């Protein structure tokens, strides 16, 4: 009886560790809809509601090949660190930035 209890305890511990490892190692999926909402709230003023850019502000079309060829890391760096006249958005969480990059990717022509 004592042996079965130890085995059950060990099995439970192994299962819990495995489940925890799976949860921690699984990458969080980006939420494109949340990214679109974020874009409209934070970016549309300069980049246009349709993300096509504004000629008067000399902002680029987010669906253009120039933007889309940038890596996710490059886009993340621009969003969080700013570029040129674009301010840095350091207050966004990593998940919010990931959602925003996902939305930008959805614009690919």
Secondary structure, 3 states (H helix, E strand, C coil): CHHHHHHHHHHHHHHHHHHHHHHHHCCCCCCHHHHHHHHHHHCHHHHCCCCCCCHHHCCCCCCCHHHHCCCHHHHHHHHHHCECCECCCCCCCHHHHHHHHHHHHHCCC
